[in-house]
Amino acid sequence: MCYAFAPRIVDVMSTAAGTPTASSRTPAPPARTTAATAADTAPGGERTRRRAFGWQIRFAFLCLVWGFSFLFIKVGTEGFSPLQVTLGRVAFGALALLAILVIKRERLPRSARTWGHLTVAAFLLNALPFSLFAYSELTIPSTLASICNATSPLWGMALSVVALSEDRPTRRRVAGLGIGFLGVLTVLGAWQGFAGTDLTGTAMALGASLSYPIGWIYVRRTLGGGQHSHLAMSSTQLLLATLQLAVVTPLFTPLPTAYPVVPLLAVFALGALGTGVAFLLQYGLVAEVGPTTAQMVTYFIPVIATASGVALLNEHLAWNTPVGALIVLAGAALTQSKPRGT
């Protein structure tokens, strides 16, 4: 979700952490001994099979967790207010990352400048979009929210052309942008006057997907080239988002009178797994199998979200929803692809 990542969006935080980015180069593998290389490349080598099997399991887990995130939001809002769901989400995510930070004996950034910029990033990448998605799912199906989320690479491409001088529009990218937004209109049923679609909820979900690339562009401009690990930066960012929502939530929503088990478990899974552990898994996949393979998770998220929404939440699925989703994903893929030989 912060985390519907195409390469240009996925790896900006890696830039902030001083590591290679998908938009510039594929992360180089760590230095390895000749013996280790031989063990990996030997026919039938056990180490090769174990490593290949390992990344596939993590890839599948990532697809499932992020795909089910929209279902978790819907279930969470059945027991708590949207802001409470979001607060729980970032709090559980922060706890998960901070626990890993302690285990790895890493430290949070100490620079006041870094904390200041991460405060803005926490709002744009966590507090705002997570809240908008939670509010949107009060009135729209989780399937529609997931498809709106898939438009994030489209927004990112459009904004990066304006905000990032190194990004230049090409025919391929412009075509992908046009195709993607044609897909959005198909999902919303524009030819029938958007009948049956809650425009306010849909606008919130689209606004959430727009917030992600704005946040990543901000991070890229202000925190690029830093020396902190992505674990330290992400832990700080989620901690700051938790503090922001801890201040705002009591002002707009009363304290829960009950803590129903199923919605609480949904919020826990959404935070600890979908916002904490999954974030680290994504960076591991980018480093291990490269950004091209790792980014494929983006295209599985709406498929899994749609299947889970229909099967488990009994959400209605009109023909234009899956067709429009495929068009959106095709457009997003086109904006991120490069001509052969580049």
Secondary structure in CASP SS format (residue, H / E / C, confidence):
PFRMAT SS
TARGET T0000
AUTHOR 0000-0000-0000
METHOD secondary structure of the structure
MODEL  1
M C 1.00
C C 1.00
Y C 1.00
A C 1.00
F C 1.00
A C 1.00
P H 1.00
R H 1.00
I H 1.00
V H 1.00
D C 1.00
V H 1.00
M H 1.00
S H 1.00
T H 1.00
A H 1.00
A C 1.00
G C 1.00
T C 1.00
P C 1.00
T C 1.00
A C 1.00
S C 1.00
S C 1.00
R C 1.00
T C 1.00
P C 1.00
A C 1.00
P C 1.00
P C 1.00
A C 1.00
R C 1.00
T C 1.00
T H 1.00
A H 1.00
A H 1.00
T H 1.00
A H 1.00
A H 1.00
D H 1.00
T H 1.00
A C 1.00
P C 1.00
G C 1.00
G C 1.00
E H 1.00
R H 1.00
T H 1.00
R H 1.00
R H 1.00
R H 1.00
A H 1.00
F H 1.00
G H 1.00
W H 1.00
Q H 1.00
I H 1.00
R H 1.00
F H 1.00
A H 1.00
F H 1.00
L H 1.00
C H 1.00
L H 1.00
V H 1.00
W H 1.00
G H 1.00
F H 1.00
S H 1.00
F H 1.00
L H 1.00
F H 1.00
I H 1.00
K H 1.00
V H 1.00
G H 1.00
T C 1.00
E C 1.00
G C 1.00
F C 1.00
S C 1.00
P H 1.00
L H 1.00
Q H 1.00
V H 1.00
T H 1.00
L H 1.00
G H 1.00
R H 1.00
V H 1.00
A H 1.00
F H 1.00
G H 1.00
A H 1.00
L H 1.00
A H 1.00
L H 1.00
L H 1.00
A H 1.00
I H 1.00
L H 1.00
V H 1.00
I H 1.00
K C 1.00
R C 1.00
E C 1.00
R C 1.00
L C 1.00
P C 1.00
R C 1.00
S C 1.00
A H 1.00
R H 1.00
T H 1.00
W H 1.00
G H 1.00
H H 1.00
L H 1.00
T H 1.00
V H 1.00
A H 1.00
A H 1.00
F H 1.00
L H 1.00
L H 1.00
N H 1.00
A H 1.00
L H 1.00
P H 1.00
F H 1.00
S H 1.00
L H 1.00
F H 1.00
A H 1.00
Y H 1.00
S H 1.00
E C 1.00
L C 1.00
T C 1.00
I C 1.00
P C 1.00
S H 1.00
T H 1.00
L H 1.00
A H 1.00
S H 1.00
I H 1.00
C H 1.00
N H 1.00
A C 1.00
T C 1.00
S H 1.00
P H 1.00
L H 1.00
W H 1.00
G H 1.00
M H 1.00
A H 1.00
L H 1.00
S H 1.00
V H 1.00
V H 1.00
A H 1.00
L C 1.00
S C 1.00
E C 1.00
D C 1.00
R C 1.00
P C 1.00
T C 1.00
R H 1.00
R H 1.00
R H 1.00
V H 1.00
A H 1.00
G H 1.00
L H 1.00
G H 1.00
I H 1.00
G H 1.00
F H 1.00
L H 1.00
G H 1.00
V H 1.00
L H 1.00
T H 1.00
V H 1.00
L H 1.00
G C 1.00
A H 1.00
W H 1.00
Q H 1.00
G C 1.00
F C 1.00
A C 1.00
G C 1.00
T C 1.00
D C 1.00
L H 1.00
T H 1.00
G H 1.00
T H 1.00
A H 1.00
M H 1.00
A H 1.00
L H 1.00
G H 1.00
A H 1.00
S H 1.00
L H 1.00
S H 1.00
Y H 1.00
P H 1.00
I H 1.00
G H 1.00
W H 1.00
I H 1.00
Y H 1.00
V H 1.00
R H 1.00
R H 1.00
T H 1.00
L H 1.00
G C 1.00
G C 1.00
G C 1.00
Q C 1.00
H C 1.00
S C 1.00
H H 1.00
L H 1.00
A H 1.00
M H 1.00
S H 1.00
S H 1.00
T H 1.00
Q H 1.00
L H 1.00
L H 1.00
L H 1.00
A H 1.00
T H 1.00
L H 1.00
Q H 1.00
L H 1.00
A H 1.00
V H 1.00
V H 1.00
T H 1.00
P H 1.00
L H 1.00
F H 1.00
T C 1.00
P C 1.00
L C 1.00
P C 1.00
T C 1.00
A C 1.00
Y C 1.00
P C 1.00
V H 1.00
V H 1.00
P H 1.00
L H 1.00
L H 1.00
A H 1.00
V H 1.00
F H 1.00
A H 1.00
L H 1.00
G H 1.00
A H 1.00
L H 1.00
G H 1.00
T H 1.00
G H 1.00
V H 1.00
A H 1.00
F H 1.00
L H 1.00
L H 1.00
Q H 1.00
Y H 1.00
G H 1.00
L H 1.00
V H 1.00
A H 1.00
E H 1.00
V H 1.00
G C 1.00
P H 1.00
T H 1.00
T H 1.00
A H 1.00
Q C 1.00
M C 1.00
V H 1.00
T H 1.00
Y H 1.00
F H 1.00
I H 1.00
P H 1.00
V H 1.00
I H 1.00
A H 1.00
T H 1.00
A H 1.00
S H 1.00
G H 1.00
V H 1.00
A H 1.00
L H 1.00
L H 1.00
N C 1.00
E C 1.00
H C 1.00
L C 1.00
A C 1.00
W C 1.00
N H 1.00
T H 1.00
P H 1.00
V H 1.00
G H 1.00
A H 1.00
L H 1.00
I H 1.00
V H 1.00
L H 1.00
A H 1.00
G H 1.00
A H 1.00
A H 1.00
L H 1.00
T H 1.00
Q H 1.00
S C 1.00
K C 1.00
P C 1.00
R C 1.00
G C 1.00
T C 1.00
END
